[in-house]
Amino acid sequence: MTARRPAHLADGSRAPEDLEGVLARVDTPPFCTGRYGRGVLAGLRWALGHQVAAPITATSLPGVPGPARLHAEADAARTELLGHGGRSVQLDYARGVYEALAWVCGHRQHPPEAFASE
C-alpha cells in the first residue's frame, strides 16, 4: 500500500499541484478577462513563484513565498477591501487576490470561482 500525501501542507496551505490545477482552470476566458479574474491569477502566480512582485504590495523577493509572506499579502488585499489601504488597486482585483490567497493559505475550503459583478 502506498502512503497518501496529505491534501494540505503542514501549515494549512495548499500543495503546489493544487495551485497549478486551479491556475490552469482559471487562466481561460472569460474568467481571466475581468479585474477579479486577473486578481485571482496574480495571486496564484505569485504564490507559485511565477511572478516576483507581490500582487498588492508589489514587494519583490525571488522564489516561492513562504507562509508568512502569503498571509501578509492576503492581509494586504483584505485591507484594500476594507478601505484602509488608500485604494492603491481596484476592488475587484483586490477581491480576486484575497480570495485566491485565502484559499492558498487554507482559510477557504474551495478555490475562487467566477465573480459576476464586473
Residue, then its C-alpha position, 0 to 999 in steps of 0.5 A: m500500500t502506498a502512503r497518501r500525501p496529505a491534501h494540505l501542507a503542514d501549515g494549512s496551505r495548499a500543495p503546489e499541484d493544487l495551485e497549478g490545477v486551479l491556475a490552469r482552470v482559471d487562466t481561460p476566458p472569460f474568467c481571466t478577462g475581468r479585474y477579479g479574474r486577473g486578481v485571482l491569477a496574480g495571486l496564484r502566480w505569485a504564490l507559485g513563484h511565477q511572478v516576483a512582485a507581490p500582487i498588492t504590495a508589489t514587494s519583490l523577493p525571488g522564489v516561492p513565498g513562504p507562509a508568512r509572506l502569503h498571509a501578509e499579502a492576503d492581509a494586504a488585499r483584505t485591507e484594500l477591501l476594507g478601505h484602509g489601504g488608500r485604494s492603491v488597486q481596484l476592488d475587484y482585483a483586490r477581491g480576486v487576490y484575497e480570495a485566491l490567497a485565502w484559499v492558498c493559505g487554507h482559510r477557504q475550503h474551495p478555490p475562487e470561482a467566477f465573480a459576476s459583478e464586473 
